[in-house]
Amino acid sequence: MAGKSNSDLESVRTGEIMPHSMFARLVRDLSSRAEIDAAESRGDEVTITAVEKILFAAESGDETAIWEAGEFLNIGGRDLVDIEMEIVSFTVKFGNRDDIDSVFVDANDRKFFLLLTSVRLDNGEEIIWNTSAPDILAKVIAFERAGKLPLRCKITAIPLGGGKTFLRLKPVPKRVVS
């Protein structure tokens, strides 16, 4: 019996192995963190905090305070343009809104966003907000990796036309103290 050639089983691949891009590694990191945090949803906590602030304001009898209570709870980064804040912490979450475009999508087509806890520098109010803006998300992750949280910053908006803006994270300007 003649020996059978194994040549068709011995395919050889040639080429250069490319390391994963920084972006691909970031998406992989977001995916693993979001899966860990999926069971720790803060959605209910945010809602309860908003309701409590409204009811607390109602006890004062001040109608304006009632209208303004909870104004900066569970909002997007687009609502915080030019507000100086200190980002204290964040959680990576999976998003399910089809109307939100995001470049942060994993192999299972799940979108990511950050749910951030910040404190306004002007009045000390806690703000819980979300974003998937590329500049903000990448910078927050980078500063966290560098051990730079909490982070004093503000969001700026660059108009793109058609009612759209590009959000950027900037440092709080240095001020002269007299």
N, C-alpha and C positions, 0 to 999 in steps of 0.2 A: 504494500500500500504506500503510495507516494505521499510524502509529507505535504501538508497544505501550507500555503504561504500566509503569513500573518501581515503581509504588507498593507492590506486594506484596513487593518486594525491599528496600524502604527502611524497615524497621521501626525504630522509635525506642524506646530503652529510657530510662526515667527512673527516678530514685531516687538515693539517697545511697550512695556507695562507702564501705564500712566497712573500716577498717584491720584487719589480722589481729590477733586477740587475742594477748596475751602468752603464753597457754597454747599456742595454735596455733603460734606462733613457737618455743616451747620444744620441742614435739613434732617440728617440722621440723628443729631443731638436733640433737635426739637421733637422729633418723633418719639424718641425714647423717654424724654421728660414728660411729654404730653400723656403718654400711656401710663406713666407712673402717677401723674396728677389727675387722671380722668375720674378716679373715685373720690377725689377731694374737691368737688365742685364748690365754688364760693358763690354761686348764683343766688342761693337762698340767703346767705349771709348778707349779700349786697342789698337784696330786697328788704330784708328785715331792718337793716340799718337805715335805709331810706324812709321806711314807714315810721320808725322810731323818731327820726329827726323831724318829720312832719308833725307827729303827735306831740313831741316836746315843744316845738314852736307854737302849737295850738294852745298849750298851757299858759303861754305868756299873753295870749289874747291879741297879739300883734299880727294883723292880717298880712302885712308885708313879709314878716318872718315866715309865715305859713307858706306863702307863694315861693319864697326863696329856699326853703328847707329842702335839703336833698338835691339841690340844683346840680351839684358836681358829683353825683354818684352814678356809677355804671354808665359812663359815657365814653365816646371815642376820642382819640388823640386830636382829631379835627376840631373838637369842641374846646380844646385847651391851648389854642394858638396864643402865644405871647404871655401865658400865665407862668410865672416863675414857680418852680416846685422842686421838691427833693424826692426822687424816686427811692423808696425804701425797700421794696421787694416786688417780685413778680412771679407769676405762675404761667407755664406754657399750657395752652388749651387747644383742643381741636375745634375748628369752626365748621358750621354746616350751612352757612348762608350762601346761596347761589349768586346773590347780587354783589358779593364782595369778591373782587379780583385779588389774588394773592400769588406771589411767586414762591411762597413757602408751602409746597405741596409734596407729600411723601409718595412712595411707590404705590400706595393704596388710594391715591387721589384725595387724601385728607388734608385740609388746609389747617394752618397753624396761626394762632395769634397770641399775644401776650395779654394777660390780665395783670395790671400793675397797681400797686398801692403807693400813693404819693401823698405828700403834705404840701399844701400851698404855702409859699414863703410869706405872702402878705397877711394871711390871717390864721395860719395853723390848721386849717380845715383839711381833714383827710379826704382824698379823692381816690376812687377806685375806677380805673378806666382801662380801655382795651385798644389795641392797635395791631395791625399787621403791616404798617408802613415799613418798607424795607430799610430806610435809613435809621429809623427809630429802633426797630427790632434788632438790627445788627449791632448798633452802638450799645444798646442796653446789655445784650449778651456779651459783647466785648468788654465793657466796663465791669460786668460781673466776673468774668474770667480773670480780669486783672486785679480783682479784689477792691474795686473802687465804688461799691455800693455801700451806703446811700450816695446818690449822685444828684447834685444841684444842677438843674438844667431848665430849659424852656423849649417849646416847640415853635418852629417858624414854618410858614407856609409860602411856597412859591406857586403863583398862579400858572396853570397850564392852559387855561382857556376852556370854554364849555362848562364852567362851573366846577372844574376839577382843580385840585391842588396837589403839590408834592410836599409832604411833610418831612421836616428835618429836625434833628435834635441838636441843640446848641447849648453851650455852657451859659450859666447866668453871667451877665456882664460884670466885670470888676468895677466897683464904685469907690470913689474917694470918700473917706470918712473924715468929717471935719470935727 
